[in-house]
Amino acid sequence: MNQTERPLADFYDGAFRIAIETQTPIIPFVMINNRKLFPRKDPLKARPGLITAIFLPEVSVIGLTMDDVPVLKRKVYDLMENAILNPRSATAPT
């Protein structure tokens, strides 16, 4: 759980290592408005409302090795952070 004021907490390596080991693409997604509805520091103040899930483009791991984990993490982090900070651009049709 992200207890910071940043949009995302730092990622652990595990999911990225597994994706590379199994050559399975990563499909990142973010949820918009959940911070307002589910406060991080006081979960008892949760309230009803709408949360928007935005599924981002698939990130291929074909040909990547364990040496690529930091770059892959950064790529996915940047995609997700941008979608959180600019949700309209993430949902715009392409």
N, CA, C and O atoms as a printed pandas DataFrame, in Angstrom:
     atom_number atom_name residue_name chain_id  residue_number  x_coord  y_coord  z_coord
0              1         N          MET        A               1    0.843   -1.173    0.000
1              2        CA          MET        A               1    0.000    0.000    0.000
2              3         C          MET        A               1    0.891    1.239    0.000
3              4         O          MET        A               1    1.871    1.315    0.740
4              5         N          ASN        A               2    0.539    2.191   -0.826
5              6        CA          ASN        A               2    1.295    3.433   -0.938
6              7         C          ASN        A               2    0.858    4.394    0.157
7              8         O          ASN        A               2   -0.260    4.907    0.117
8              9         N          GLN        A               3    1.718    4.644    1.128
9             10        CA          GLN        A               3    1.421    5.566    2.225
10            11         C          GLN        A               3    2.027    6.942    1.980
11            12         O          GLN        A               3    1.979    7.803    2.859
12            13         N          THR        A               4    2.599    7.162    0.795
13            14        CA          THR        A               4    3.235    8.438    0.483
14            15         C          THR        A               4    2.245    9.341   -0.244
15            16         O          THR        A               4    1.121    8.940   -0.549
16            17         N          GLU        A               5    2.680   10.550   -0.509
17            18        CA          GLU        A               5    1.866   11.476   -1.297
18            19         C          GLU        A               5    2.121   11.307   -2.785
19            20         O          GLU        A               5    1.429   11.916   -3.602
20            21         N          ARG        A               6    3.092   10.500   -3.148
21            22        CA          ARG        A               6    3.378   10.239   -4.571
22            23         C          ARG        A               6    2.255    9.393   -5.162
23            24         O          ARG        A               6    1.605    8.637   -4.439
24            25         N          PRO        A               7    2.022    9.511   -6.468
25            26        CA          PRO        A               7    0.946    8.729   -7.093
26            27         C          PRO        A               7    1.152    7.220   -6.987
27            28         O          PRO        A               7    0.184    6.466   -6.888
28            29         N          LEU        A               8    2.414    6.776   -7.008
29            30        CA          LEU        A               8    2.726    5.347   -6.937
30            31         C          LEU        A               8    3.859    5.110   -5.952
31            32         O          LEU        A               8    4.742    5.952   -5.786
32            33         N          ALA        A               9    3.821    3.967   -5.310
33            34        CA          ALA        A               9    4.958    3.537   -4.496
34            35         C          ALA        A               9    5.978    2.891   -5.428
35            36         O          ALA        A               9    5.658    2.561   -6.570
36            37         N          ASP        A              10    7.203    2.712   -4.945
37            38        CA          ASP        A              10    8.209    2.020   -5.742
38            39         C          ASP        A              10    7.760    0.583   -5.978
39            40         O          ASP        A              10    7.108   -0.019   -5.125
40            41         N          PHE        A              11    8.110    0.041   -7.128
41            42        CA          PHE        A              11    7.742   -1.329   -7.477
42            43         C          PHE        A              11    8.806   -2.299   -6.973
43            44         O          PHE        A              11    9.995   -1.984   -6.944
44            45         N          TYR        A              12    8.353   -3.474   -6.582
45            46        CA          TYR        A              12    9.264   -4.578   -6.298
46            47         C          TYR        A              12    9.606   -5.267   -7.610
47            48         O          TYR        A              12    8.919   -5.071   -8.613
48            49         N          ASP        A              13   10.661   -6.070   -7.611
49            50        CA          ASP        A              13   11.112   -6.740   -8.834
50            51         C          ASP        A              13   10.278   -7.954   -9.224
51            52         O          ASP        A              13   10.234   -8.312  -10.401
52            53         N          GLY        A              14    9.618   -8.593   -8.265
53            54        CA          GLY        A              14    9.010   -9.904   -8.477
54            55         C          GLY        A              14    8.176  -10.083   -9.727
55            56         O          GLY        A              14    8.447  -10.984  -10.521
56            57         N          ALA        A              15    7.169   -9.251   -9.923
57            58        CA          ALA        A              15    6.280   -9.407  -11.079
58            59         C          ALA        A              15    7.041   -9.227  -12.387
59            60         O          ALA        A              15    6.733   -9.882  -13.383
60            61         N          PHE        A              16    8.017   -8.357  -12.386
61            62        CA          PHE        A              16    8.791   -8.095  -13.597
62            63         C          PHE        A              16    9.725   -9.255  -13.904
63            64         O          PHE        A              16    9.925   -9.612  -15.065
64            65         N          ARG        A              17   10.287   -9.831  -12.870
65            66        CA          ARG        A              17   11.150  -11.010  -13.050
66            67         C          ARG        A              17   10.336  -12.192  -13.596
67            68         O          ARG        A              17   10.774  -12.900  -14.503
68            69         N          ILE        A              18    9.147  -12.387  -13.024
69            70        CA          ILE        A              18    8.291  -13.489  -13.490
70            71         C          ILE        A              18    7.866  -13.258  -14.931
71            72         O          ILE        A              18    7.860  -14.192  -15.732
72            73         N          ALA        A              19    7.509  -12.023  -15.268
73            74        CA          ALA        A              19    7.111  -11.713  -16.649
74            75         C          ALA        A              19    8.235  -12.039  -17.620
75            76         O          ALA        A              19    7.999  -12.615  -18.682
76            77         N          ILE        A              20    9.462  -11.668  -17.252
77            78        CA          ILE        A              20   10.598  -11.954  -18.130
78            79         C          ILE        A              20   10.874  -13.453  -18.180
79            80         O          ILE        A              20   11.098  -14.000  -19.260
80            81         N          GLU        A              21   10.862  -14.124  -17.037
81            82        CA          GLU        A              21   11.130  -15.572  -17.003
82            83         C          GLU        A              21   10.136  -16.346  -17.853
83            84         O          GLU        A              21   10.510  -17.305  -18.528
84            85         N          THR        A              22    8.880  -15.940  -17.826
85            86        CA          THR        A              22    7.834  -16.666  -18.565
86            87         C          THR        A              22    7.533  -16.040  -19.919
87            88         O          THR        A              22    6.700  -16.545  -20.672
88            89         N          GLN        A              23    8.224  -14.921  -20.231
89            90        CA          GLN        A              23    8.003  -14.187  -21.478
90            91         C          GLN        A              23    6.525  -13.834  -21.654
91            92         O          GLN        A              23    5.961  -13.963  -22.740
92            93         N          THR        A              24    5.912  -13.383  -20.548
93            94        CA          THR        A              24    4.506  -12.982  -20.510
94            95         C          THR        A              24    4.426  -11.460  -20.502
95            96         O          THR        A              24    5.046  -10.822  -19.651
96            97         N          PRO        A              25    3.677  -10.862  -21.429
97            98        CA          PRO        A              25    3.578   -9.402  -21.452
98            99         C          PRO        A              25    2.905   -8.865  -20.190
99           100         O          PRO        A              25    2.137   -9.561  -19.526
100          101         N          ILE        A              26    3.213   -7.622  -19.884
101          102        CA          ILE        A              26    2.630   -6.944  -18.727
102          103         C          ILE        A              26    1.511   -6.041  -19.230
103          104         O          ILE        A              26    1.691   -5.296  -20.193
104          105         N          ILE        A              27    0.364   -6.109  -18.579
105          106        CA          ILE        A              27   -0.758   -5.229  -18.918
106          107         C          ILE        A              27   -1.031   -4.361  -17.691
107          108         O          ILE        A              27   -1.783   -4.756  -16.800
108          109         N          PRO        A              28   -0.417   -3.179  -17.648
109          110        CA          PRO        A              28   -0.607   -2.322  -16.483
110          111         C          PRO        A              28   -1.975   -1.647  -16.496
111          112         O          PRO        A              28   -2.551   -1.395  -17.555
112          113         N          PHE        A              29   -2.478   -1.361  -15.306
113          114        CA          PHE        A              29   -3.702   -0.577  -15.202
114          115         C          PHE        A              29   -3.630    0.269  -13.940
115          116         O          PHE        A              29   -2.913   -0.049  -12.992
116          117         N          VAL        A              30   -4.389    1.351  -13.955
117          118        CA          VAL        A              30   -4.459    2.246  -12.805
118          119         C          VAL        A              30   -5.919    2.468  -12.451
119          120         O          VAL        A              30   -6.811    2.289  -13.281
120          121         N          MET        A              31   -6.146    2.860  -11.211
121          122        CA          MET        A              31   -7.498    3.191  -10.767
122          123         C          MET        A              31   -7.511    4.660  -10.368
123          124         O          MET        A              31   -6.708    5.105   -9.548
124          125         N          ILE        A              32   -8.427    5.396  -10.956
125          126        CA          ILE        A              32   -8.535    6.825  -10.726
126          127         C          ILE        A              32   -9.650    7.086   -9.721
127          128         O          ILE        A              32  -10.723    6.492   -9.815
128          129         N          ASN        A              33   -9.406    7.956   -8.776
129          130        CA          ASN        A              33  -10.349    8.405   -7.759
130          131         C          ASN        A              33  -10.360    7.536   -6.506
131          132         O          ASN        A              33  -11.100    7.831   -5.567
132          133         N          ASN        A              34   -9.572    6.488   -6.469
133          134        CA          ASN        A              34   -9.605    5.637   -5.278
134          135         C          ASN        A              34   -8.977    6.313   -4.064
135          136         O          ASN        A              34   -9.344    5.995   -2.933
136          137         N          ARG        A              35   -8.035    7.242   -4.270
137          138        CA          ARG        A              35   -7.416    7.934   -3.133
138          139         C          ARG        A              35   -8.453    8.792   -2.412
139          140         O          ARG        A              35   -8.436    8.885   -1.184
140          141         N          LYS        A              36   -9.360    9.423   -3.173
141          142        CA          LYS        A              36  -10.400   10.248   -2.563
142          143         C          LYS        A              36  -11.425    9.393   -1.813
143          144         O          LYS        A              36  -11.932    9.791   -0.764
144          145         N          LEU        A              37  -11.719    8.227   -2.361
145          146        CA          LEU        A              37  -12.753    7.379   -1.764
146          147         C          LEU        A              37  -12.222    6.473   -0.651
147          148         O          LEU        A              37  -12.959    6.107    0.265
148          149         N          PHE        A              38  -10.946    6.119   -0.737
149          150        CA          PHE        A              38  -10.320    5.247    0.256
150          151         C          PHE        A              38   -9.041    5.906    0.761
151          152         O          PHE        A              38   -7.954    5.570    0.291
152          153         N          PRO        A              39   -9.146    6.833    1.707
153          154        CA          PRO        A              39   -7.957    7.539    2.202
154          155         C          PRO        A              39   -6.906    6.563    2.722
155          156         O          PRO        A              39   -7.223    5.628    3.457
156          157         N          ARG        A              40   -5.674    6.787    2.339
157          158        CA          ARG        A              40   -4.582    5.885    2.698
158          159         C          ARG        A              40   -4.283    5.884    4.185
159          160         O          ARG        A              40   -3.978    4.843    4.767
160          161         N          LYS        A              41   -4.372    7.043    4.789
161          162        CA          LYS        A              41   -3.969    7.146    6.188
162          163         C          LYS        A              41   -5.123    6.971    7.162
163          164         O          LYS        A              41   -4.904    6.860    8.368
164          165         N          ASP        A              42   -6.342    6.944    6.654
165          166        CA          ASP        A              42   -7.499    6.758    7.536
166          167         C          ASP        A              42   -8.568    5.952    6.789
167          168         O          ASP        A              42   -9.575    6.509    6.352
168          169         N          PRO        A              43   -8.347    4.643    6.645
169          170        CA          PRO        A              43   -9.262    3.813    5.853
170          171         C          PRO        A              43  -10.689    3.774    6.396
171          172         O          PRO        A              43  -11.604    3.389    5.668
172          173         N          LEU        A              44  -10.903    4.158    7.639
173          174        CA          LEU        A              44  -12.266    4.166    8.174
174          175         C          LEU        A              44  -13.088    5.326    7.612
175          176         O          LEU        A              44  -14.297    5.391    7.834
176          177         N          LYS        A              45  -12.456    6.221    6.901
177          178        CA          LYS        A              45  -13.162    7.335    6.265
178          179         C          LYS        A              45  -13.517    7.025    4.810
179          180         O          LYS        A              45  -13.791    7.939    4.032
180          181         N          ALA        A              46  -13.512    5.755    4.443
181          182        CA          ALA        A              46  -13.893    5.351    3.085
182          183         C          ALA        A              46  -15.334    5.770    2.823
183          184         O          ALA        A              46  -16.172    5.762    3.725
184          185         N          ARG        A              47  -15.606    6.133    1.587
185          186        CA          ARG        A              47  -16.964    6.546    1.241
186          187         C          ARG        A              47  -17.311    6.023   -0.143
187          188         O          ARG        A              47  -16.413    5.661   -0.903
188          189         N          PRO        A              48  -18.597    5.976   -0.487
189          190        CA          PRO        A              48  -18.995    5.460   -1.795
190          191         C          PRO        A              48  -18.667    6.449   -2.910
191          192         O          PRO        A              48  -18.529    7.650   -2.676
192          193         N          GLY        A              49  -18.548    5.930   -4.104
193          194        CA          GLY        A              49  -18.283    6.758   -5.272
194          195         C          GLY        A              49  -17.836    5.895   -6.433
195          196         O          GLY        A              49  -17.837    4.667   -6.349
196          197         N          LEU        A              50  -17.457    6.545   -7.511
197          198        CA          LEU        A              50  -17.028    5.843   -8.715
198          199         C          LEU        A              50  -15.515    5.833   -8.835
199          200         O          LEU        A              50  -14.849    6.841   -8.598
200          201         N          ILE        A              51  -14.992    4.690   -9.203
201          202        CA          ILE        A              51  -13.571    4.543   -9.475
202          203         C          ILE        A              51  -13.456    4.134  -10.941
203          204         O          ILE        A              51  -14.175    3.253  -11.413
204          205         N          THR        A              52  -12.550    4.781  -11.640
205          206        CA          THR        A              52  -12.313    4.471  -13.049
206          207         C          THR        A              52  -11.045    3.637  -13.169
207          208         O          THR        A              52   -9.988    4.032  -12.677
208          209         N          ALA        A              53  -11.148    2.495  -13.817
209          210        CA          ALA        A              53   -9.975    1.670  -14.100
210          211         C          ALA        A              53   -9.539    1.952  -15.528
211          212         O          ALA        A              53  -10.347    1.890  -16.455
212          213         N          ILE        A              54   -8.265    2.260  -15.703
213          214        CA          ILE        A              54   -7.716    2.524  -17.027
214          215         C          ILE        A              54   -6.681    1.451  -17.323
215          216         O          ILE        A              54   -5.662    1.346  -16.639
216          217         N          PHE        A              55   -6.954    0.659  -18.346
217          218        CA          PHE        A              55   -6.009   -0.364  -18.779
218          219         C          PHE        A              55   -5.093    0.253  -19.818
219          220         O          PHE        A              55   -5.548    0.832  -20.804
220          221         N          LEU        A              56   -3.809    0.122  -19.587
221          222        CA          LEU        A              56   -2.801    0.740  -20.435
222          223         C          LEU        A              56   -2.296   -0.260  -21.469
223          224         O          LEU        A              56   -2.549   -1.459  -21.354
224          225         N          PRO        A              57   -1.582    0.234  -22.476
225          226        CA          PRO        A              57   -1.086   -0.676  -23.513
226          227         C          PRO        A              57   -0.182   -1.770  -22.950
227          228         O          PRO        A              57    0.564   -1.561  -21.994
228          229         N          GLU        A              58   -0.273   -2.916  -23.560
229          230        CA          GLU        A              58    0.548   -4.062  -23.187
230          231         C          GLU        A              58    2.021   -3.717  -23.353
231          232         O          GLU        A              58    2.420   -3.078  -24.328
232          233         N          VAL        A              59    2.822   -4.151  -22.383
233          234        CA          VAL        A              59    4.274   -3.944  -22.439
234          235         C          VAL        A              59    4.920   -5.293  -22.719
235          236         O          VAL        A              59    4.842   -6.212  -21.904
236          237         N          SER        A              60    5.551   -5.401  -23.864
237          238        CA          SER        A              60    6.186   -6.653  -24.270
238          239         C          SER        A              60    7.473   -6.884  -23.486
239          240         O          SER        A              60    8.194   -5.944  -23.152
240          241         N          VAL        A              61    7.740   -8.139  -23.204
241          242        CA          VAL        A              61    8.991   -8.510  -22.546
242          243         C          VAL        A              61    9.793   -9.473  -23.418
243          244         O          VAL        A              61   10.775  -10.061  -22.963
244          245         N          ILE        A              62    9.380   -9.629  -24.644
245          246        CA          ILE        A              62   10.045  -10.569  -25.547
246          247         C          ILE        A              62   11.524  -10.217  -25.668
247          248         O          ILE        A              62   11.885   -9.087  -25.996
248          249         N          GLY        A              63   12.356  -11.191  -25.401
249          250        CA          GLY        A              63   13.794  -11.028  -25.532
250          251         C          GLY        A              63   14.476  -10.345  -24.358
251          252         O          GLY        A              63   15.700  -10.211  -24.359
252          253         N          LEU        A              64   13.718   -9.907  -23.355
253          254        CA          LEU        A              64   14.342   -9.253  -22.202
254          255         C          LEU        A              64   14.979  -10.282  -21.280
255          256         O          LEU        A              64   14.562  -11.440  -21.237
256          257         N          THR        A              65   15.985   -9.847  -20.551
257          258        CA          THR        A              65   16.660  -10.701  -19.571
258          259         C          THR        A              65   16.541  -10.057  -18.194
259          260         O          THR        A              65   16.014   -8.952  -18.064
260          261         N          MET        A              66   17.025  -10.741  -17.179
261          262        CA          MET        A              66   16.962  -10.203  -15.824
262          263         C          MET        A              66   17.726   -8.884  -15.703
263          264         O          MET        A              66   17.426   -8.072  -14.828
264          265         N          ASP        A              67   18.696   -8.671  -16.564
265          266        CA          ASP        A              67   19.422   -7.398  -16.561
266          267         C          ASP        A              67   18.524   -6.229  -16.955
267          268         O          ASP        A              67   18.837   -5.075  -16.665
268          269         N          ASP        A              68   17.407   -6.532  -17.617
269          270        CA          ASP        A              68   16.481   -5.500  -18.090
270          271         C          ASP        A              68   15.408   -5.140  -17.062
271          272         O          ASP        A              68   14.597   -4.250  -17.320
272          273         N          VAL        A              69   15.381   -5.797  -15.919
273          274        CA          VAL        A              69   14.338   -5.546  -14.917
274          275         C          VAL        A              69   14.249   -4.067  -14.528
275          276         O          VAL        A              69   13.143   -3.527  -14.514
276          277         N          PRO        A              70   15.352   -3.388  -14.210
277          278        CA          PRO        A              70   15.229   -1.971  -13.825
278          279         C          PRO        A              70   14.616   -1.097  -14.923
279          280         O          PRO        A              70   13.810   -0.215  -14.628
280          281         N          VAL        A              71   14.984   -1.329  -16.164
281          282        CA          VAL        A              71   14.449   -0.538  -17.281
282          283         C          VAL        A              71   12.971   -0.846  -17.488
283          284         O          VAL        A              71   12.175    0.057  -17.744
284          285         N          LEU        A              72   12.606   -2.117  -17.377
285          286        CA          LEU        A              72   11.206   -2.515  -17.523
286          287         C          LEU        A              72   10.359   -1.906  -16.410
287          288         O          LEU        A              72    9.273   -1.389  -16.672
288          289         N          LYS        A              73   10.841   -1.964  -15.183
289          290        CA          LYS        A              73   10.118   -1.357  -14.059
290          291         C          LYS        A              73    9.909    0.129  -14.303
291          292         O          LYS        A              73    8.813    0.644  -14.080
292          293         N          ARG        A              74   10.929    0.815  -14.751
293          294        CA          ARG        A              74   10.834    2.262  -15.001
294          295         C          ARG        A              74    9.825    2.552  -16.105
295          296         O          ARG        A              74    9.050    3.503  -16.002
296          297         N          LYS        A              75    9.829    1.749  -17.147
297          298        CA          LYS        A              75    8.901    1.952  -18.267
298          299         C          LYS        A              75    7.451    1.817  -17.794
299          300         O          LYS        A              75    6.609    2.661  -18.098
300          301         N          VAL        A              76    7.174    0.751  -17.050
301          302        CA          VAL        A              76    5.810    0.519  -16.557
302          303         C          VAL        A              76    5.429    1.588  -15.534
303          304         O          VAL        A              76    4.305    2.090  -15.551
304          305         N          TYR        A              77    6.350    1.934  -14.655
305          306        CA          TYR        A              77    6.092    2.976  -13.657
306          307         C          TYR        A              77    5.727    4.286  -14.349
307          308         O          TYR        A              77    4.747    4.934  -13.981
308          309         N          ASP        A              78    6.513    4.674  -15.352
309          310        CA          ASP        A              78    6.259    5.930  -16.065
310          311         C          ASP        A              78    4.903    5.916  -16.765
311          312         O          ASP        A              78    4.187    6.917  -16.743
312          313         N          LEU        A              79    4.543    4.793  -17.386
313          314        CA          LEU        A              79    3.226    4.675  -18.036
314          315         C          LEU        A              79    2.100    4.864  -17.022
315          316         O          LEU        A              79    1.145    5.601  -17.263
316          317         N          MET        A              80    2.231    4.189  -15.894
317          318        CA          MET        A              80    1.191    4.250  -14.873
318          319         C          MET        A              80    1.116    5.628  -14.219
319          320         O          MET        A              80    0.025    6.157  -14.006
320          321         N          GLU        A              81    2.262    6.203  -13.905
321          322        CA          GLU        A              81    2.279    7.520  -13.284
322          323         C          GLU        A              81    1.654    8.561  -14.219
323          324         O          GLU        A              81    0.871    9.403  -13.781
324          325         N          ASN        A              82    2.002    8.498  -15.495
325          326        CA          ASN        A              82    1.434    9.432  -16.460
326          327         C          ASN        A              82   -0.085    9.274  -16.541
327          328         O          ASN        A              82   -0.805   10.269  -16.626
328          329         N          ALA        A              83   -0.572    8.048  -16.515
329          330        CA          ALA        A              83   -2.020    7.809  -16.583
330          331         C          ALA        A              83   -2.730    8.348  -15.340
331          332         O          ALA        A              83   -3.850    8.848  -15.435
332          333         N          ILE        A              84   -2.090    8.249  -14.188
333          334        CA          ILE        A              84   -2.689    8.769  -12.957
334          335         C          ILE        A              84   -2.712   10.296  -12.979
335          336         O          ILE        A              84   -3.710   10.918  -12.615
336          337         N          LEU        A              85   -1.607   10.884  -13.407
337          338        CA          LEU        A              85   -1.509   12.344  -13.404
338          339         C          LEU        A              85   -2.279   12.991  -14.550
339          340         O          LEU        A              85   -2.698   14.143  -14.440
340          341         N          ASN        A              86   -2.469   12.260  -15.650
341          342        CA          ASN        A              86   -3.170   12.783  -16.837
342          343         C          ASN        A              86   -4.194   11.754  -17.317
343          344         O          ASN        A              86   -4.049   11.219  -18.417
344          345         N          PRO        A              87   -5.221   11.466  -16.522
345          346        CA          PRO        A              87   -6.146   10.377  -16.877
346          347         C          PRO        A              87   -6.876   10.591  -18.198
347          348         O          PRO        A              87   -7.199    9.618  -18.879
348          349         N          ARG        A              88   -7.139   11.817  -18.569
349          350        CA          ARG        A              88   -7.845   12.069  -19.838
350          351         C          ARG        A              88   -7.001   11.636  -21.035
351          352         O          ARG        A              88   -7.527   11.099  -22.009
352          353         N          SER        A              89   -5.695   11.872  -20.958
353          354        CA          SER        A              89   -4.846   11.469  -22.091
354          355         C          SER        A              89   -4.720    9.947  -22.155
355          356         O          SER        A              89   -4.535    9.386  -23.235
356          357         N          ALA        A              90   -4.817    9.285  -21.018
357          358        CA          ALA        A              90   -4.703    7.823  -20.993
358          359         C          ALA        A              90   -5.959    7.158  -21.537
359          360         O          ALA        A              90   -5.899    6.029  -22.024
360          361         N          THR        A              91   -7.093    7.844  -21.461
361          362        CA          THR        A              91   -8.335    7.236  -21.926
362          363         C          THR        A              91   -8.722    7.717  -23.312
363          364         O          THR        A              91   -9.731    7.278  -23.864
364          365         N          ALA        A              92   -7.927    8.619  -23.881
365          366        CA          ALA        A              92   -8.262    9.140  -25.214
366          367         C          ALA        A              92   -8.139    8.027  -26.249
367          368         O          ALA        A              92   -7.196    7.237  -26.201
368          369         N          PRO        A              93   -9.084    7.959  -27.183
369          370        CA          PRO        A              93   -8.987    6.926  -28.222
370          371         C          PRO        A              93   -7.751    7.126  -29.094
371          372         O          PRO        A              93   -7.332    8.255  -29.349
372          373         N          THR        A              94   -7.182    6.027  -29.542
373          374        CA          THR        A              94   -6.001    6.113  -30.407
374          375         C          THR        A              94   -6.340    5.672  -31.807
375          376         O          THR        A              94   -5.474    5.674  -32.682
